[in-house]
Structure formats: structure tokens, C-alpha cells
Amino acid sequence: MSAEPIEDSDEANEIEWEINDLVAEHGSERAALRAVLHDFNVLLADADRSVSRGFLRGVFSQGARPVREPKA
């Protein structure tokens, strides 16, 4: 029997581990949810800007928004 854990690529299981890590990091489910909502609001505010903060840093995700063709 091997001492190494078997890697499970099941997406639901990965999400459960993410949730467990978040709760462990923040101390409670309520604090973890508060942190997730804060991050979500920051992302929404960035999406509402005319120029994304991520774009200014040069890490804007291609395809996140449709490319607009220049008007002739």
C-alpha cells in the first residue's frame, strides 16, 4: 500500500477542497463567505471600468470581453 494520496481529478471534489481551504484560512464559514463576496465585488467593480485594472497591468485575459472593431 502506497503512502502517497491518490490524485482525484473530480471537479466537485476539487471544489470541496477549495471550500475547506477557504474556511480554514478565514476561521469560519461566515468569514470565508464575506471574503469571497468582497473579492467578487472588487471583480465586478473592475469589470465596470472603461479600462480594466488587469489590462493596465498587462495580464488581461484574452476573450474575457469581445474585441471591438474600430469604427471606420
Number of C-alpha atoms within 10 A of each C-alpha: 3 5 5 6 6 7 6 9 8 8 9 10 11 12 11 11 12 12 15 13 13 18 16 12 11 14 11 12 14 11 14 19 15 13 14 13 12 12 12 12 12 11 13 11 12 14 14 9 9 7 10 16 15 12 11 9 8 9 10 13 9 9 7 7 9 7 8 6 6 5 4 3
